Amino acid sequence: MALIPEWDVFRPGVIMGVIGAAILLIMVMVWRKMENKTPVKLSGKTIGAVLIGIAGALLLGVGMCLTMVWSKMVVGITVGIVGIVVLLCLIPFVKGLK
């Protein structure tokens, strides 16, 4: 919603998003410590999965913005479907193929 020019909330939206992401990361670390689990290992596969997830979510969001805010229906639906496909690619990437 930070991209809607009439609302003029881009900077506060980005700031709140960064604060929310930081709180989420802190919550994950605290939750894992409370459950006596080992910390998350940062391997190449973990970083790759996070980057693929971020790319898929951004593509899906851009597709929604194209469709709902800028009235570019065909392009927005296409970008959104590409985002969904990228997110679906996470399943075999994380779980592996058997």
Buried (B, 14 or more C-beta within 10 A) or exposed (E): EBEEEEEEBEEEBEEEEEEEEEEEEEEEEEEEEEEEEEEEEEEEEEEEBEEBBEBBEEBBBBBBBBBEBEEBEEEBBBBBEBBBEBBEBBEEBEEEEE
